[in-house]
Amino acid sequence: MNILLAVIALSFLILVHEVGHFIAARKAGVKVQEFSIFMGPKIYSWQKGETKYSIRAIPMGGFVKMEGEEEASDDERAFSKKPAWKRAVIIASGALMNILIAVIIMTVISFSMGYNTRSIAKLDDDSPLANAGIKAGDKIVSFDGKHIFHPNDLSVLLYVSDGSPTEIAYRREGEKGIIRTFVTPKKTTPIYLIGIVVENPEGKGSNVIQRVEKGSPAEKAGLIPGDILKKVDDVEIAERSDLSVYLQKTKDKPVNITIDRNGDIIEIHDVVPYATQTFYDLGVWFEYKKGDFFGSIASGINNSISTIRSVFYTLGWLFTGKATFRDISGPVGIVAYIGDVVDMGTGFTEKLLYLLQITAFLSLNLGVMNLLPFPALDGGKLVVILIEKIRRKPLDPEKEAWISMVGFFLLMLLLIATLVNDIPRLITR
């Protein structure tokens, strides 16, 4: 089922991309020969005006075939006959449509599930921000000279932190201008977990298990959603923090978990917690809002900008060595990841919202990556148009075809490399 959902999500994103090209081509007066939903052999088609619309057999993506796009044409409405700026708009519109759809989806999610602002709700006792003089109610503006659009930006920037003092800028109510100071990120201590998520009414974690993570100690021990946590060893569990505090004391030592399952008291022995990875942190919790219409729109836009920027950061870190190619996933890994994200939801509505969330994230990545100046991508085609404008004459068709062929070959090599990354991960899940 999850694989089907992943295929539907990816097909939707590719189809949205092609719709962007289609709309821009029609608006620019280019003759569109065919608009196809899916790929492969044709199942059904119909003619409307000058365009043939078709449905094909392989349920993945689609395509737009324009007059004079890949072959010579004397038709005045051919793609190749249009001014360079119109062709550039048509090519860029696919990626821009992916970005627009992602912003809309993120806005809907922000309104439905709520969102975090840049205003600080509370600080940990030994928070680096508190030590730097920052208080609850302050609004973070920038970190290391980089504007903070969304609280997620801090996590992204801290990913490559080495713990050195870093400038942070913030605003404080009642004070004019931006305040700047230096903060020293703190290395977190490992957190010990058993791999469960509890029900969370009104932001307070209960002792009722909502979800059990795949492959976790909790799953191996036989815990299931709906179980009520009663004790860890001899300590009573009334809410999530009771379990968390105890596990930080016992660390990776086996514990006994007592649960209530449909009225039956069951004791599960020798559950071994695992430790999370350590990372640099600022010890901050951000304000959470829900139901604010205009705030949701702003959150959707800011979250999208934040995600787009993180794509460029990641690409830069790959070249500088701050991130490695082993962290990169291809289509196989993405399908598996979509399934994992959907599994996080407990009901239909929650699963749908999680699916929309990962779809928006992938749509932004698809849009940005397609605009990169790489042969065979839309960005590569935009570079060819730019070269044409500079040279004041079109690039030789044979040279353009050769560039596209080389780009396609390199993309295939990248696909194979990501498969080498993804398949071992799936085998060891």
Contacts in CASP RR format, 6 or more apart in sequence:
PFRMAT RR
TARGET T0000
AUTHOR 0000-0000-0000
METHOD contacts of the structure
MODEL  1
MNILLAVIALSFLILVHEVGHFIAARKAGVKVQEFSIFMGPKIYSWQKGE
TKYSIRAIPMGGFVKMEGEEEASDDERAFSKKPAWKRAVIIASGALMNIL
IAVIIMTVISFSMGYNTRSIAKLDDDSPLANAGIKAGDKIVSFDGKHIFH
PNDLSVLLYVSDGSPTEIAYRREGEKGIIRTFVTPKKTTPIYLIGIVVEN
PEGKGSNVIQRVEKGSPAEKAGLIPGDILKKVDDVEIAERSDLSVYLQKT
KDKPVNITIDRNGDIIEIHDVVPYATQTFYDLGVWFEYKKGDFFGSIASG
INNSISTIRSVFYTLGWLFTGKATFRDISGPVGIVAYIGDVVDMGTGFTE
KLLYLLQITAFLSLNLGVMNLLPFPALDGGKLVVILIEKIRRKPLDPEKE
AWISMVGFFLLMLLLIATLVNDIPRLITR
2 338 0 8 1.000
2 339 0 8 1.000
2 342 0 8 1.000
2 343 0 8 1.000
3 335 0 8 1.000
3 339 0 8 1.000
5 338 0 8 1.000
5 339 0 8 1.000
5 342 0 8 1.000
5 355 0 8 1.000
6 334 0 8 1.000
6 335 0 8 1.000
6 336 0 8 1.000
6 338 0 8 1.000
6 339 0 8 1.000
7 59 0 8 1.000
7 60 0 8 1.000
7 335 0 8 1.000
8 59 0 8 1.000
9 338 0 8 1.000
9 355 0 8 1.000
9 358 0 8 1.000
9 359 0 8 1.000
9 362 0 8 1.000
10 60 0 8 1.000
10 61 0 8 1.000
10 331 0 8 1.000
10 334 0 8 1.000
10 335 0 8 1.000
10 338 0 8 1.000
10 362 0 8 1.000
11 38 0 8 1.000
11 59 0 8 1.000
11 60 0 8 1.000
11 61 0 8 1.000
11 62 0 8 1.000
12 359 0 8 1.000
13 98 0 8 1.000
13 101 0 8 1.000
13 359 0 8 1.000
13 362 0 8 1.000
13 363 0 8 1.000
13 366 0 8 1.000
14 60 0 8 1.000
14 61 0 8 1.000
14 62 0 8 1.000
14 366 0 8 1.000
15 37 0 8 1.000
15 61 0 8 1.000
15 62 0 8 1.000
16 94 0 8 1.000
16 97 0 8 1.000
16 98 0 8 1.000
16 101 0 8 1.000
16 363 0 8 1.000
17 94 0 8 1.000
17 95 0 8 1.000
17 97 0 8 1.000
17 98 0 8 1.000
17 366 0 8 1.000
17 367 0 8 1.000
17 370 0 8 1.000
18 35 0 8 1.000
18 61 0 8 1.000
18 62 0 8 1.000
18 63 0 8 1.000
18 64 0 8 1.000
18 94 0 8 1.000
19 94 0 8 1.000
19 97 0 8 1.000
20 93 0 8 1.000
20 94 0 8 1.000
20 96 0 8 1.000
20 97 0 8 1.000
21 64 0 8 1.000
21 90 0 8 1.000
21 91 0 8 1.000
21 93 0 8 1.000
21 94 0 8 1.000
22 32 0 8 1.000
22 35 0 8 1.000
22 64 0 8 1.000
23 93 0 8 1.000
23 97 0 8 1.000
24 89 0 8 1.000
24 90 0 8 1.000
24 93 0 8 1.000
24 94 0 8 1.000
25 32 0 8 1.000
25 64 0 8 1.000
25 66 0 8 1.000
25 79 0 8 1.000
25 90 0 8 1.000
26 32 0 8 1.000
28 82 0 8 1.000
28 86 0 8 1.000
28 89 0 8 1.000
28 90 0 8 1.000
29 77 0 8 1.000
29 82 0 8 1.000
30 66 0 8 1.000
30 67 0 8 1.000
30 77 0 8 1.000
30 78 0 8 1.000
30 79 0 8 1.000
30 82 0 8 1.000
30 86 0 8 1.000
30 90 0 8 1.000
31 50 0 8 1.000
31 66 0 8 1.000
31 67 0 8 1.000
31 75 0 8 1.000
31 77 0 8 1.000
31 78 0 8 1.000
32 50 0 8 1.000
32 51 0 8 1.000
32 64 0 8 1.000
32 65 0 8 1.000
32 66 0 8 1.000
32 67 0 8 1.000
33 50 0 8 1.000
33 51 0 8 1.000
33 52 0 8 1.000
33 65 0 8 1.000
33 66 0 8 1.000
33 67 0 8 1.000
34 51 0 8 1.000
34 52 0 8 1.000
34 53 0 8 1.000
34 54 0 8 1.000
34 63 0 8 1.000
34 64 0 8 1.000
34 65 0 8 1.000
35 51 0 8 1.000
35 52 0 8 1.000
35 53 0 8 1.000
35 54 0 8 1.000
35 63 0 8 1.000
35 64 0 8 1.000
35 65 0 8 1.000
36 42 0 8 1.000
36 53 0 8 1.000
36 54 0 8 1.000
36 55 0 8 1.000
36 56 0 8 1.000
36 62 0 8 1.000
36 63 0 8 1.000
36 64 0 8 1.000
36 65 0 8 1.000
37 53 0 8 1.000
37 54 0 8 1.000
37 55 0 8 1.000
37 56 0 8 1.000
37 61 0 8 1.000
37 62 0 8 1.000
38 55 0 8 1.000
38 56 0 8 1.000
38 57 0 8 1.000
38 58 0 8 1.000
38 59 0 8 1.000
38 60 0 8 1.000
38 61 0 8 1.000
38 62 0 8 1.000
39 56 0 8 1.000
39 57 0 8 1.000
39 58 0 8 1.000
39 60 0 8 1.000
39 61 0 8 1.000
39 62 0 8 1.000
39 63 0 8 1.000
40 56 0 8 1.000
40 57 0 8 1.000
40 58 0 8 1.000
41 56 0 8 1.000
41 57 0 8 1.000
42 54 0 8 1.000
42 55 0 8 1.000
42 56 0 8 1.000
42 57 0 8 1.000
43 54 0 8 1.000
43 55 0 8 1.000
43 56 0 8 1.000
43 57 0 8 1.000
44 54 0 8 1.000
44 55 0 8 1.000
45 52 0 8 1.000
45 53 0 8 1.000
45 54 0 8 1.000
45 55 0 8 1.000
46 52 0 8 1.000
46 53 0 8 1.000
46 54 0 8 1.000
47 53 0 8 1.000
56 62 0 8 1.000
66 78 0 8 1.000
66 79 0 8 1.000
66 90 0 8 1.000
67 73 0 8 1.000
67 75 0 8 1.000
67 77 0 8 1.000
67 78 0 8 1.000
67 79 0 8 1.000
68 75 0 8 1.000
68 78 0 8 1.000
68 79 0 8 1.000
68 80 0 8 1.000
68 81 0 8 1.000
69 78 0 8 1.000
69 79 0 8 1.000
69 80 0 8 1.000
72 80 0 8 1.000
72 397 0 8 1.000
73 80 0 8 1.000
73 81 0 8 1.000
75 81 0 8 1.000
79 87 0 8 1.000
79 90 0 8 1.000
80 87 0 8 1.000
80 394 0 8 1.000
82 90 0 8 1.000
84 385 0 8 1.000
84 388 0 8 1.000
84 389 0 8 1.000
87 385 0 8 1.000
88 382 0 8 1.000
88 385 0 8 1.000
91 378 0 8 1.000
91 379 0 8 1.000
91 381 0 8 1.000
91 382 0 8 1.000
91 385 0 8 1.000
92 371 0 8 1.000
92 378 0 8 1.000
92 379 0 8 1.000
92 382 0 8 1.000
94 367 0 8 1.000
94 370 0 8 1.000
94 378 0 8 1.000
95 366 0 8 1.000
95 367 0 8 1.000
95 368 0 8 1.000
95 370 0 8 1.000
95 371 0 8 1.000
95 378 0 8 1.000
96 367 0 8 1.000
98 363 0 8 1.000
98 364 0 8 1.000
98 366 0 8 1.000
98 367 0 8 1.000
98 370 0 8 1.000
99 304 0 8 1.000
99 308 0 8 1.000
99 363 0 8 1.000
99 364 0 8 1.000
99 367 0 8 1.000
99 368 0 8 1.000
101 360 0 8 1.000
101 363 0 8 1.000
102 304 0 8 1.000
102 307 0 8 1.000
102 360 0 8 1.000
102 361 0 8 1.000
102 363 0 8 1.000
102 364 0 8 1.000
103 300 0 8 1.000
103 301 0 8 1.000
103 304 0 8 1.000
105 356 0 8 1.000
105 357 0 8 1.000
105 359 0 8 1.000
105 360 0 8 1.000
105 363 0 8 1.000
106 299 0 8 1.000
106 300 0 8 1.000
106 301 0 8 1.000
106 303 0 8 1.000
106 304 0 8 1.000
106 357 0 8 1.000
106 360 0 8 1.000
107 296 0 8 1.000
107 297 0 8 1.000
107 299 0 8 1.000
107 300 0 8 1.000
107 301 0 8 1.000
108 296 0 8 1.000
108 356 0 8 1.000
109 300 0 8 1.000
109 353 0 8 1.000
109 356 0 8 1.000
109 357 0 8 1.000
109 360 0 8 1.000
110 295 0 8 1.000
110 296 0 8 1.000
110 297 0 8 1.000
110 299 0 8 1.000
110 300 0 8 1.000
110 303 0 8 1.000
111 290 0 8 1.000
111 291 0 8 1.000
111 293 0 8 1.000
111 296 0 8 1.000
112 353 0 8 1.000
113 290 0 8 1.000
113 353 0 8 1.000
114 288 0 8 1.000
114 289 0 8 1.000
114 290 0 8 1.000
114 291 0 8 1.000
114 296 0 8 1.000
114 299 0 8 1.000
115 288 0 8 1.000
115 289 0 8 1.000
115 290 0 8 1.000
115 295 0 8 1.000
115 296 0 8 1.000
115 299 0 8 1.000
115 300 0 8 1.000
115 303 0 8 1.000
116 150 0 8 1.000
116 151 0 8 1.000
116 286 0 8 1.000
116 287 0 8 1.000
116 288 0 8 1.000
116 289 0 8 1.000
117 139 0 8 1.000
117 151 0 8 1.000
117 286 0 8 1.000
117 287 0 8 1.000
117 288 0 8 1.000
117 289 0 8 1.000
117 299 0 8 1.000
118 139 0 8 1.000
118 140 0 8 1.000
118 141 0 8 1.000
118 148 0 8 1.000
118 150 0 8 1.000
118 151 0 8 1.000
118 286 0 8 1.000
119 137 0 8 1.000
119 138 0 8 1.000
119 139 0 8 1.000
119 286 0 8 1.000
119 287 0 8 1.000
120 129 0 8 1.000
120 134 0 8 1.000
120 135 0 8 1.000
120 136 0 8 1.000
120 137 0 8 1.000
120 138 0 8 1.000
120 139 0 8 1.000
120 140 0 8 1.000
120 284 0 8 1.000
120 285 0 8 1.000
120 286 0 8 1.000
120 287 0 8 1.000
121 136 0 8 1.000
121 137 0 8 1.000
121 285 0 8 1.000
121 286 0 8 1.000
121 287 0 8 1.000
121 288 0 8 1.000
122 136 0 8 1.000
122 284 0 8 1.000
122 285 0 8 1.000
123 129 0 8 1.000
123 130 0 8 1.000
123 134 0 8 1.000
123 135 0 8 1.000
123 136 0 8 1.000
123 283 0 8 1.000
123 284 0 8 1.000
123 285 0 8 1.000
124 130 0 8 1.000
124 283 0 8 1.000
124 284 0 8 1.000
124 285 0 8 1.000
126 186 0 8 1.000
127 186 0 8 1.000
127 282 0 8 1.000
127 283 0 8 1.000
127 284 0 8 1.000
128 183 0 8 1.000
128 184 0 8 1.000
128 185 0 8 1.000
128 186 0 8 1.000
128 281 0 8 1.000
128 282 0 8 1.000
128 283 0 8 1.000
129 168 0 8 1.000
129 183 0 8 1.000
129 282 0 8 1.000
129 283 0 8 1.000
129 284 0 8 1.000
131 183 0 8 1.000
131 184 0 8 1.000
132 168 0 8 1.000
132 181 0 8 1.000
132 182 0 8 1.000
132 183 0 8 1.000
132 184 0 8 1.000
133 181 0 8 1.000
134 168 0 8 1.000
134 170 0 8 1.000
134 181 0 8 1.000
134 183 0 8 1.000
135 172 0 8 1.000
137 172 0 8 1.000
137 173 0 8 1.000
137 287 0 8 1.000
138 170 0 8 1.000
138 171 0 8 1.000
138 172 0 8 1.000
139 170 0 8 1.000
139 171 0 8 1.000
139 172 0 8 1.000
140 148 0 8 1.000
140 151 0 8 1.000
140 154 0 8 1.000
140 168 0 8 1.000
140 169 0 8 1.000
140 170 0 8 1.000
141 147 0 8 1.000
141 148 0 8 1.000
141 169 0 8 1.000
141 170 0 8 1.000
141 171 0 8 1.000
141 178 0 8 1.000
142 148 0 8 1.000
142 167 0 8 1.000
142 168 0 8 1.000
142 169 0 8 1.000
143 153 0 8 1.000
143 154 0 8 1.000
143 157 0 8 1.000
143 166 0 8 1.000
143 167 0 8 1.000
143 168 0 8 1.000
143 169 0 8 1.000
144 157 0 8 1.000
144 166 0 8 1.000
144 167 0 8 1.000
144 168 0 8 1.000
145 167 0 8 1.000
145 169 0 8 1.000
146 153 0 8 1.000
146 157 0 8 1.000
147 153 0 8 1.000
148 154 0 8 1.000
149 302 0 8 1.000
149 303 0 8 1.000
149 305 0 8 1.000
149 306 0 8 1.000
149 309 0 8 1.000
150 299 0 8 1.000
150 302 0 8 1.000
150 303 0 8 1.000
150 305 0 8 1.000
150 306 0 8 1.000
151 286 0 8 1.000
152 303 0 8 1.000
152 306 0 8 1.000
152 307 0 8 1.000
152 310 0 8 1.000
153 306 0 8 1.000
153 309 0 8 1.000
153 310 0 8 1.000
154 282 0 8 1.000
154 284 0 8 1.000
156 306 0 8 1.000
156 310 0 8 1.000
156 313 0 8 1.000
158 185 0 8 1.000
158 279 0 8 1.000
158 280 0 8 1.000
158 281 0 8 1.000
158 282 0 8 1.000
159 279 0 8 1.000
160 317 0 8 1.000
160 322 0 8 1.000
160 323 0 8 1.000
161 185 0 8 1.000
161 280 0 8 1.000
163 184 0 8 1.000
163 185 0 8 1.000
163 187 0 8 1.000
163 280 0 8 1.000
164 184 0 8 1.000
165 182 0 8 1.000
165 183 0 8 1.000
165 184 0 8 1.000
166 182 0 8 1.000
166 183 0 8 1.000
166 184 0 8 1.000
166 185 0 8 1.000
167 180 0 8 1.000
167 181 0 8 1.000
167 182 0 8 1.000
167 183 0 8 1.000
168 180 0 8 1.000
168 181 0 8 1.000
168 182 0 8 1.000
168 183 0 8 1.000
169 178 0 8 1.000
169 179 0 8 1.000
169 180 0 8 1.000
170 178 0 8 1.000
170 179 0 8 1.000
171 177 0 8 1.000
171 178 0 8 1.000
171 179 0 8 1.000
172 179 0 8 1.000
183 282 0 8 1.000
185 280 0 8 1.000
185 281 0 8 1.000
185 282 0 8 1.000
186 280 0 8 1.000
186 281 0 8 1.000
186 282 0 8 1.000
186 283 0 8 1.000
187 278 0 8 1.000
187 279 0 8 1.000
187 280 0 8 1.000
187 281 0 8 1.000
188 278 0 8 1.000
188 279 0 8 1.000
188 280 0 8 1.000
188 281 0 8 1.000
189 278 0 8 1.000
190 251 0 8 1.000
190 275 0 8 1.000
190 276 0 8 1.000
190 277 0 8 1.000
190 278 0 8 1.000
191 244 0 8 1.000
191 248 0 8 1.000
191 275 0 8 1.000
191 276 0 8 1.000
192 247 0 8 1.000
192 248 0 8 1.000
192 250 0 8 1.000
192 251 0 8 1.000
192 252 0 8 1.000
192 273 0 8 1.000
192 274 0 8 1.000
192 275 0 8 1.000
192 276 0 8 1.000
193 216 0 8 1.000
193 247 0 8 1.000
193 273 0 8 1.000
193 274 0 8 1.000
193 276 0 8 1.000
194 216 0 8 1.000
194 217 0 8 1.000
194 218 0 8 1.000
194 221 0 8 1.000
194 223 0 8 1.000
194 243 0 8 1.000
194 247 0 8 1.000
194 257 0 8 1.000
194 271 0 8 1.000
194 273 0 8 1.000
194 274 0 8 1.000
195 212 0 8 1.000
195 213 0 8 1.000
195 216 0 8 1.000
195 217 0 8 1.000
195 218 0 8 1.000
195 219 0 8 1.000
195 274 0 8 1.000
196 209 0 8 1.000
196 210 0 8 1.000
196 211 0 8 1.000
196 212 0 8 1.000
196 213 0 8 1.000
196 216 0 8 1.000
196 218 0 8 1.000
196 223 0 8 1.000
197 209 0 8 1.000
197 210 0 8 1.000
197 211 0 8 1.000
197 212 0 8 1.000
197 213 0 8 1.000
197 344 0 8 1.000
198 205 0 8 1.000
198 206 0 8 1.000
198 207 0 8 1.000
198 208 0 8 1.000
198 209 0 8 1.000
198 210 0 8 1.000
198 229 0 8 1.000
198 240 0 8 1.000
199 205 0 8 1.000
199 206 0 8 1.000
199 208 0 8 1.000
199 209 0 8 1.000
199 210 0 8 1.000
200 206 0 8 1.000
200 210 0 8 1.000
204 239 0 8 1.000
205 239 0 8 1.000
205 240 0 8 1.000
205 241 0 8 1.000
206 239 0 8 1.000
206 240 0 8 1.000
207 228 0 8 1.000
207 229 0 8 1.000
207 230 0 8 1.000
207 237 0 8 1.000
207 238 0 8 1.000
207 239 0 8 1.000
207 240 0 8 1.000
207 242 0 8 1.000
207 243 0 8 1.000
208 226 0 8 1.000
208 227 0 8 1.000
208 228 0 8 1.000
208 229 0 8 1.000
209 218 0 8 1.000
209 223 0 8 1.000
209 224 0 8 1.000
209 225 0 8 1.000
209 226 0 8 1.000
209 227 0 8 1.000
209 228 0 8 1.000
209 229 0 8 1.000
210 225 0 8 1.000
210 226 0 8 1.000
210 346 0 8 1.000
211 225 0 8 1.000
211 343 0 8 1.000
211 344 0 8 1.000
211 345 0 8 1.000
211 346 0 8 1.000
212 218 0 8 1.000
212 219 0 8 1.000
212 222 0 8 1.000
212 223 0 8 1.000
212 224 0 8 1.000
212 225 0 8 1.000
213 219 0 8 1.000
214 340 0 8 1.000
214 343 0 8 1.000
214 429 0 8 1.000
215 429 0 8 1.000
216 274 0 8 1.000
217 271 0 8 1.000
217 272 0 8 1.000
217 273 0 8 1.000
217 274 0 8 1.000
218 271 0 8 1.000
221 257 0 8 1.000
221 268 0 8 1.000
221 271 0 8 1.000
222 268 0 8 1.000
223 257 0 8 1.000
223 259 0 8 1.000
223 268 0 8 1.000
224 261 0 8 1.000
225 346 0 8 1.000
226 261 0 8 1.000
227 259 0 8 1.000
227 260 0 8 1.000
227 261 0 8 1.000
228 259 0 8 1.000
228 260 0 8 1.000
228 261 0 8 1.000
229 237 0 8 1.000
229 243 0 8 1.000
229 257 0 8 1.000
229 258 0 8 1.000
229 259 0 8 1.000
230 236 0 8 1.000
230 237 0 8 1.000
230 258 0 8 1.000
230 259 0 8 1.000
230 260 0 8 1.000
230 265 0 8 1.000
231 237 0 8 1.000
231 256 0 8 1.000
231 257 0 8 1.000
231 258 0 8 1.000
232 242 0 8 1.000
232 243 0 8 1.000
232 246 0 8 1.000
232 247 0 8 1.000
232 255 0 8 1.000
232 256 0 8 1.000
232 257 0 8 1.000
232 258 0 8 1.000
233 246 0 8 1.000
233 250 0 8 1.000
233 255 0 8 1.000
233 256 0 8 1.000
235 242 0 8 1.000
235 246 0 8 1.000
236 242 0 8 1.000
237 243 0 8 1.000
246 255 0 8 1.000
247 255 0 8 1.000
247 273 0 8 1.000
250 273 0 8 1.000
251 273 0 8 1.000
251 275 0 8 1.000
252 272 0 8 1.000
252 273 0 8 1.000
252 274 0 8 1.000
252 275 0 8 1.000
253 272 0 8 1.000
253 273 0 8 1.000
254 269 0 8 1.000
254 270 0 8 1.000
254 271 0 8 1.000
254 272 0 8 1.000
255 270 0 8 1.000
255 271 0 8 1.000
255 272 0 8 1.000
255 273 0 8 1.000
256 267 0 8 1.000
256 268 0 8 1.000
256 269 0 8 1.000
256 270 0 8 1.000
256 271 0 8 1.000
257 267 0 8 1.000
257 268 0 8 1.000
257 271 0 8 1.000
258 265 0 8 1.000
258 266 0 8 1.000
258 267 0 8 1.000
258 268 0 8 1.000
259 265 0 8 1.000
259 266 0 8 1.000
259 267 0 8 1.000
259 268 0 8 1.000
260 266 0 8 1.000
289 295 0 8 1.000
304 360 0 8 1.000
304 364 0 8 1.000
307 361 0 8 1.000
307 364 0 8 1.000
307 365 0 8 1.000
308 364 0 8 1.000
308 368 0 8 1.000
311 364 0 8 1.000
311 365 0 8 1.000
311 368 0 8 1.000
311 369 0 8 1.000
312 368 0 8 1.000
314 323 0 8 1.000
316 322 0 8 1.000
316 323 0 8 1.000
317 323 0 8 1.000
318 324 0 8 1.000
318 325 0 8 1.000
318 328 0 8 1.000
325 417 0 8 1.000
325 421 0 8 1.000
326 421 0 8 1.000
328 418 0 8 1.000
328 421 0 8 1.000
329 337 0 8 1.000
329 418 0 8 1.000
329 421 0 8 1.000
329 422 0 8 1.000
330 415 0 8 1.000
330 418 0 8 1.000
330 419 0 8 1.000
330 421 0 8 1.000
330 422 0 8 1.000
331 415 0 8 1.000
331 418 0 8 1.000
332 418 0 8 1.000
332 419 0 8 1.000
332 422 0 8 1.000
332 423 0 8 1.000
332 426 0 8 1.000
333 418 0 8 1.000
333 422 0 8 1.000
333 425 0 8 1.000
333 426 0 8 1.000
334 362 0 8 1.000
336 422 0 8 1.000
336 425 0 8 1.000
336 426 0 8 1.000
336 429 0 8 1.000
337 358 0 8 1.000
338 355 0 8 1.000
338 358 0 8 1.000
338 362 0 8 1.000
341 354 0 8 1.000
341 355 0 8 1.000
341 357 0 8 1.000
341 358 0 8 1.000
342 351 0 8 1.000
342 354 0 8 1.000
342 355 0 8 1.000
342 358 0 8 1.000
344 350 0 8 1.000
344 354 0 8 1.000
345 351 0 8 1.000
345 354 0 8 1.000
369 377 0 8 1.000
370 377 0 8 1.000
370 378 0 8 1.000
370 379 0 8 1.000
371 377 0 8 1.000
371 378 0 8 1.000
371 379 0 8 1.000
371 382 0 8 1.000
372 379 0 8 1.000
372 380 0 8 1.000
373 379 0 8 1.000
373 380 0 8 1.000
373 382 0 8 1.000
373 383 0 8 1.000
374 380 0 8 1.000
374 407 0 8 1.000
374 410 0 8 1.000
374 411 0 8 1.000
375 403 0 8 1.000
375 404 0 8 1.000
375 406 0 8 1.000
375 407 0 8 1.000
375 408 0 8 1.000
375 410 0 8 1.000
376 404 0 8 1.000
376 407 0 8 1.000
376 408 0 8 1.000
376 410 0 8 1.000
376 411 0 8 1.000
377 411 0 8 1.000
384 395 0 8 1.000
384 400 0 8 1.000
384 403 0 8 1.000
387 395 0 8 1.000
388 394 0 8 1.000
388 395 0 8 1.000
END
